[in-house]
Structure formats: structure tokens, C-alpha cells
């Protein structure tokens, strides 16, 4: 979101933004960049699932695991930023902003984002992914934020921790309600006049995450030390809840963990939780780590976070630019005959993924710094969407 009220601690950023929020947003966006390098170019293109522990090398599994932080932390911060916006401009203004920006993001997913991923204006399969989920989550939050905050907290917890009770409801394409259920909780294909839409990110759990972020807003009106203590306590509770729930190997994730031949493979199996849709275990683990990082970033000197705040200060702009940059690099590789039988460029090791992302970081930083400066100078409402 564009506006945050000025916080009292030393991590405050210019123009009323809270530095730790922008820094954490920038951090997870850089993790997303690494994962999208993997997704566009593919490390070992014959692998369909980078989390297949019996096939995938450990380095790639760990690379994929780091990216699990991206969507839940980003959506939590979306809800938090909306709450701070409401504190400054009022609930009605926040609801209107969430509604209009949510619809804007949905339209963006259907057009520029899918064009970047597929190379087609009307692709055979239209992927409804994270931007779609954020957009629908914002639209839902525009209605939910009118609830009393305790009620909203209860709704958020019920959705995030209770939605796995719905895992047994699986509808076939010819059954009533299939389309709506595929959007909310069950990955599926929705028929389109020219092909199909794939609901890669069922949105119901993400609505709970956005609502949880909104509930945290009042914490940013209290003293920084007290806020950090609360964030750390909530992070510890979430991580403890994950450890207990995952350890019981029952409710919390549709895929149980298994003891492996080594301690390392057992730990990876324990951490290999379901993202689509995000299970209760997935959300407890990733949001617990995200809250801990937010408390950490709040405690760090502002100068150490300045470069991360640049990325986090223009998140949607970063998202679009990095997708189209990867699209251009892939098209160049394809034209040069560098793609393999799979149609992808095969990289040799996980380290190469990080190296490619490292090379792409500086131009993306310069682009985001330009956009952050433009937003401060121009102050045009449309720029707040970026």
C-alpha cells in the first residue's frame, strides 16, 4: 500500500512509510526472484516437482523451501498495510482502495502477467496465480474489515487453521458449485471459450492471511519495544503450533511427513508442507518465520535496510518488471537455440539459480529506485498501485 503512518522507531522510512514493512516485503520479493528464475529456466527441466524429495537434489529443495515465505508474508503485509491505511484515512477509504486495487490486480493477472508467463494473449491455459489471489483477497477484505477487530481475528484464525477440514470436499467439473469451489479451495480447470483457466492459488486460505494482517495494524501504534515483543511472542506461538501439529502427523497438512534414511531427509520431509492451497501447517511455519523477520527488521538500524526498502517500495512494479525481464531473457535463449528438449534452459546446479538472480538484482534495484523516486515526486494516485 502507498501510505503508512509514521512509526516512532529508528526504522522509519521517508514519506511516512514504515521501513521494516518495506524491507520485509523487499526481502521476500528477492526470494521470489530466485524461484521465478527456477520456474522460467528450470533447473533440471525433467523434474516436474522441485519438492519431490526422492528425486530432487537437496540444494534445489532448500531453494524452493525459501520461496515458501513469499506469498504468505506478502499477503500478510498487504492486510497490515491496509489496516495502517485505514488508521490514517478511515475504514471507508481503506475499503474503497482494497476493492479498486483488488479488481485492478485481477485484471492484471488476466492480461500482462499471463502474457509474460505464457507468451500468448489468449493462452490455452490461463493461470490464476498469486496476483489473482492477492486481488481476490483484497476484494474480500474490503468487506471483512467492517467486522469488529476481535471478530475479524476469529474469522482469520478459523480460515487459516480450520480450512483443512474442507479437504474432503472434492467436486467434479460436472457438479454444481465446481467453479466456485475451484476458486476457493480446490485446484481445478475452468472452461473458457478458447481453453481453460487453472486455479493455481485457491483463494480461501489467503483471505484468512490478509485478514490476519489487518488485525495486526493497531500494534504499530504502540511503542516499538512492546510491538517487537508481541511480534516475537506471536511468531514463537505460530512456530510452536507448527511443530506440535506437524509432529502429530495428523490434521494440519494433507501430506504426512515420513522418516527418511538420514536425519536431513527426515527434516526436509517434516518441512515439506502443502502450498496449494496453503495448509494450516504451511501457514503456521511461514507466518511464524515472517513475523520473526518483521521483528528482526524493526530492530536493525535503518541504514542496513535501505536497499531492501527500495525493492519493497514499488512491489507491483518490481513484479511486472522482473517477469518481463525473465520473459525477454527466455525468448533470447530460445532464439539462440539454448533451450533443451523440454523447451527450457537447463541450469546445472542450485548455485546457478542464485547467481542468475544475483546478476538480475542490480538492474531491478535501479528500476525500483527510479519508481520509488517517481512516486514521491509525482504523487499520482495511479502510482500508489505500483
C-alpha positions in Angstrom: 0.0 0.0 0.0 1.2 3.5 -0.5 0.8 5.1 2.9 1.8 4.1 6.4 1.6 6.3 9.4 4.9 7.3 10.8 6.3 4.9 13.4 8.2 6.0 16.4 11.3 3.9 16.0 14.5 4.4 14.0 13.5 2.2 11.1 11.1 4.8 9.8 11.4 5.4 6.1 10.7 8.6 4.2 7.2 9.7 3.2 5.5 8.2 6.2 6.3 4.6 5.3 7.4 2.0 7.9 10.8 0.8 7.0 10.6 -2.7 8.4 7.5 -3.4 6.4 9.0 -2.3 3.1 12.2 -4.1 4.0 10.5 -7.4 4.7 8.4 -7.0 1.5 11.6 -6.4 -0.5 13.3 -9.4 1.1 10.6 -11.9 0.1 10.4 -10.4 -3.3 14.1 -11.2 -3.9 13.4 -14.8 -2.7 10.6 -14.8 -5.3 13.0 -13.7 -8.0 15.2 -16.8 -7.3 12.2 -19.1 -7.5 10.9 -17.5 -10.7 14.4 -17.9 -12.3 13.9 -21.6 -11.5 10.4 -21.6 -12.8 11.2 -19.8 -16.1 14.5 -21.6 -16.9 14.1 -24.8 -14.9 16.9 -26.4 -13.0 17.0 -30.0 -14.4 14.0 -29.5 -16.7 12.9 -33.1 -16.4 11.8 -32.5 -12.9 8.1 -31.7 -12.6 8.1 -31.1 -8.9 11.1 -29.4 -7.2 9.8 -30.7 -3.9 10.0 -34.4 -4.9 12.3 -35.5 -2.1 13.0 -38.9 -3.7 14.3 -37.3 -6.9 15.3 -33.7 -6.4 18.7 -32.8 -5.0 18.8 -31.2 -1.6 20.0 -27.8 -2.8 17.1 -27.4 -5.1 14.7 -28.5 -2.4 16.1 -25.9 0.0 15.9 -23.2 -2.7 12.2 -24.0 -3.2 11.6 -24.0 0.5 12.9 -20.5 0.9 10.4 -19.3 -1.6 7.5 -20.6 0.5 7.9 -17.4 2.6 6.9 -15.2 -0.3 3.2 -15.4 -0.8 2.1 -15.7 2.9 4.4 -12.9 4.1 3.5 -10.6 1.2 -0.3 -11.2 1.7 0.0 -10.7 5.5 1.8 -7.4 4.8 -1.0 -6.5 2.4 -3.5 -6.8 5.1 -1.3 -5.0 7.6 -0.7 -2.1 5.2 -4.5 -1.9 4.6 -5.0 -1.5 8.4 -2.4 1.2 8.6 -4.1 3.0 5.7 -7.4 2.7 7.4 -5.9 4.2 10.5 -4.8 7.3 8.5 -7.7 7.7 6.0 -10.6 5.9 7.6 -12.3 2.5 7.1 -14.3 3.6 4.2 -11.3 4.9 2.3 -9.4 1.7 3.0 -12.3 -0.5 1.8 -12.6 1.5 -1.5 -8.8 1.2 -2.0 -8.8 -2.5 -1.4 -11.8 -3.0 -3.7 -10.4 -1.0 -6.6 -6.8 -2.2 -6.3 -8.0 -5.8 -5.9 -10.0 -5.6 -9.1 -7.0 -4.0 -10.8 -4.8 -6.9 -9.7 -7.3 -9.4 -11.0 -7.3 -7.7 -14.4 -3.5 -7.5 -14.4 -3.3 -11.3 -13.7 -5.6 -12.0 -16.7 -3.6 -9.8 -19.0 0.0 -8.6 -18.6 1.0 -11.3 -16.0 -0.3 -14.2 -18.0 1.2 -12.8 -21.2 4.6 -12.7 -19.5 4.3 -16.3 -18.3 2.8 -17.8 -21.5 3.7 -15.5 -24.3 0.1 -15.6 -25.5 -2.7 -13.0 -25.1 -5.2 -15.9 -25.0 -3.1 -18.8 -23.8 -4.5 -22.4 -24.0 -4.2 -22.4 -20.2 -4.8 -19.2 -18.3 -3.0 -19.4 -14.9 -4.7 -17.8 -12.0 -1.8 -17.4 -9.6 -0.6 -15.2 -6.8 -1.6 -11.8 -8.2 -5.1 -13.2 -8.7 -5.1 -14.5 -5.1 -3.9 -11.2 -3.7 -6.6 -9.3 -5.8 -9.4 -11.6 -4.6 -8.1 -11.4 -1.0 -8.2 -7.6 -1.1 -11.7 -7.6 -2.5 -12.8 -10.0 0.3 -11.0 -7.9 2.9 -12.8 -4.8 1.7 -16.0 -6.4 3.1 -14.5 -8.2 6.1 -12.7 -5.1 7.6 -16.1 -3.8 8.8 -16.2 -6.5 11.4 -15.2 -5.7 14.9 -11.5 -6.5 15.2 -11.9 -9.4 17.6 -14.5 -11.0 15.3 -12.1 -10.4 12.3 -9.3 -12.1 14.3 -11.5 -15.1 14.9 -12.5 -15.3 11.2 -8.9 -15.1 10.2 -7.8 -17.9 12.6 -10.8 -20.1 11.7 -10.0 -19.8 8.0 -6.2 -20.3 8.3 -6.3 -23.1 10.8 -9.6 -24.8 10.0 -9.9 -24.8 6.2 -8.2 -28.3 6.0 -11.4 -29.7 7.4 -12.7 -29.0 3.9 -10.1 -31.1 2.2 -12.5 -34.0 1.8 -14.9 -31.9 -0.4 -13.7 -32.6 -3.9 -16.1 -31.7 -6.8 -16.0 -32.9 -10.3 -16.2 -30.5 -13.2 -19.8 -31.5 -14.0 -21.0 -30.9 -10.4 -22.8 -27.8 -9.2 -20.5 -25.4 -7.5 -17.3 -26.8 -9.1 -16.2 -23.4 -10.5 -16.7 -21.5 -7.2 -15.1 -24.3 -5.2 -12.1 -24.4 -7.5 -11.6 -20.7 -6.9 -11.9 -21.0 -3.2 -10.3 -24.3 -2.2 -9.7 -26.9 -4.8 -7.2 -26.5 -7.7 -9.0 -27.1 -10.9 -9.6 -26.2 -14.6 -12.4 -23.8 -15.5 -13.6 -23.9 -19.1 -13.0 -20.8 -21.2 -14.2 -20.2 -24.8 -10.6 -20.7 -26.1 -9.2 -23.0 -23.5 -9.2 -23.3 -19.7 -8.2 -21.3 -16.6 -6.1 -23.1 -14.0 -6.9 -22.0 -10.4 -3.3 -22.4 -9.2 -3.9 -20.4 -6.0 -7.2 -21.3 -4.4 -8.0 -18.2 -2.5 -9.9 -19.1 0.7 -6.8 -19.5 3.0 -5.2 -16.4 1.6 -8.3 -14.4 2.6 -7.6 -15.5 6.1 -4.0 -14.4 5.9 -5.0 -10.9 4.6 -7.5 -10.6 7.4 -4.8 -11.7 10.0 -2.5 -8.9 8.7 -5.3 -6.4 9.1 -5.8 -7.4 12.7 -2.1 -6.6 13.4 -2.5 -3.0 12.5 -3.1 -1.5 16.0 0.2 -2.9 17.1 2.0 -0.3 15.0 0.6 2.5 17.2 2.3 1.3 20.3 5.9 1.6 21.5 8.4 -0.2 19.2 9.8 -2.4 22.0 6.4 -3.5 23.1 5.5 -4.2 19.5 8.6 -6.3 18.9 7.8 -8.3 22.0 4.3 -9.0 20.7 5.6 -9.9 17.2 8.2 -12.3 18.7 5.6 -13.9 21.0 3.2 -14.4 18.2 6.0 -15.8 16.0 7.0 -18.2 18.7 3.4 -19.4 19.2 3.0 -20.0 15.5 6.2 -21.9 15.2 5.4 -24.0 18.3 2.0 -24.7 16.9 3.5 -25.8 13.7 6.0 -28.1 15.5 3.3 -29.8 17.5 0.7 -30.1 14.8 3.2 -31.3 12.2 4.8 -33.7 14.7 1.4 -35.3 15.4 1.3 -36.1 11.7 -2.5 -35.9 11.5 -4.6 -32.8 11.0 -2.8 -29.8 9.6 -1.5 -31.0 6.2 -2.9 -33.5 3.7 0.5 -35.0 3.1 2.1 -36.6 6.2 5.9 -36.5 6.8 7.9 -39.6 6.8 11.2 -40.7 8.4 13.9 -40.8 5.8 17.2 -42.7 5.5 19.0 -39.8 7.1 18.2 -37.0 9.6 18.5 -34.5 6.8 15.9 -36.2 4.6 13.6 -36.6 7.6 13.8 -32.8 8.4 13.1 -32.0 4.8 10.0 -34.2 4.8 8.9 -32.5 8.0 9.2 -29.1 6.4 7.7 -30.2 3.1 4.2 -28.8 3.7 1.4 -28.2 1.2 1.2 -24.8 -0.5 -1.7 -25.2 -2.9 -3.9 -24.4 -1.1 -1.7 -23.5 1.9 -2.3 -25.9 4.7 -2.6 -24.9 8.3 1.0 -26.3 8.9 2.3 -24.2 5.9 0.8 -21.0 7.3 2.0 -21.6 10.8 5.5 -22.2 9.6 5.8 -19.4 7.1 3.9 -16.8 9.0 5.8 -17.6 12.2 9.1 -17.0 10.3 7.7 -13.9 8.7 6.7 -12.4 12.0 10.1 -13.2 13.4 11.7 -11.5 10.4 9.5 -8.4 10.8 10.6 -8.1 14.5 14.2 -8.5 13.5 14.0 -5.9 10.7 12.4 -3.5 13.2 15.4 -3.9 15.5 18.0 -3.3 12.8 19.5 0.1 12.0 17.7 1.8 9.2 20.8 2.1 7.1 21.1 -1.7 6.8 17.6 -1.9 5.4 17.8 0.9 2.9 18.5 -1.3 -0.1 15.7 -3.7 0.8 13.2 -0.9 1.2 13.9 0.2 -2.3 12.6 -3.1 -3.6 9.7 -3.1 -1.2 8.7 0.4 -2.0 7.5 -0.5 -5.5 6.4 -4.1 -5.2 4.0 -4.4 -8.1 6.4 -2.5 -10.4 9.1 -5.0 -9.4 6.8 -7.9 -10.0 5.9 -6.8 -13.5 9.5 -5.7 -14.5 11.1 -8.9 -13.2 8.5 -11.1 -15.1 9.1 -9.3 -18.4 12.8 -9.3 -17.9 12.8 -13.1 -17.4 10.4 -13.4 -20.4 12.9 -11.4 -22.6 15.9 -13.5 -21.4 14.0 -16.7 -22.1 13.0 -15.5 -25.6 16.6 -14.6 -26.3 17.8 -18.0 -25.1 15.1 -19.7 -27.3 16.1 -17.7 -30.4 19.8 -18.6 -29.8 19.0 -22.3 -29.6 20.0 -22.6 -25.9 16.8 -24.5 -24.8 16.7 -28.2 -24.4 14.2 -30.8 -25.4 11.8 -29.6 -22.7 11.8 -26.1 -24.2 13.6 -24.7 -21.2 17.2 -23.7 -20.4 18.6 -26.3 -18.1 20.9 -24.9 -15.3 23.4 -27.2 -13.8 23.2 -26.5 -10.0 21.1 -24.6 -7.5 24.0 -22.2 -7.1 23.5 -21.1 -10.7 19.9 -20.1 -9.9 21.1 -17.8 -7.2 23.9 -16.5 -9.4 21.4 -15.6 -12.2 19.1 -13.9 -9.6 22.2 -12.0 -8.2 23.0 -10.7 -11.7 19.4 -9.5 -12.2 19.3 -7.8 -8.8 21.2 -4.6 -9.7 19.1 -3.6 -12.8 15.9 -4.4 -10.8 17.2 -2.3 -7.9 17.9 0.7 -10.2 14.4 0.3 -11.8 12.7 0.2 -8.4 14.7 3.2 -7.1 13.6 5.2 -10.1 10.0 4.2 -9.5 10.1 5.0 -5.8 11.5 8.4 -6.6 8.8 9.0 -9.2 6.1 8.0 -6.7 7.5 10.5 -4.2 7.7 13.3 -6.7 4.6 12.8 -8.8 2.2 11.6 -6.0 -0.3 10.5 -8.7 -3.0 8.1 -7.3 -2.3 5.5 -10.0 1.3 5.3 -8.9 0.2 4.0 -5.5 -0.9 0.8 -7.2 2.7 0.1 -8.1 
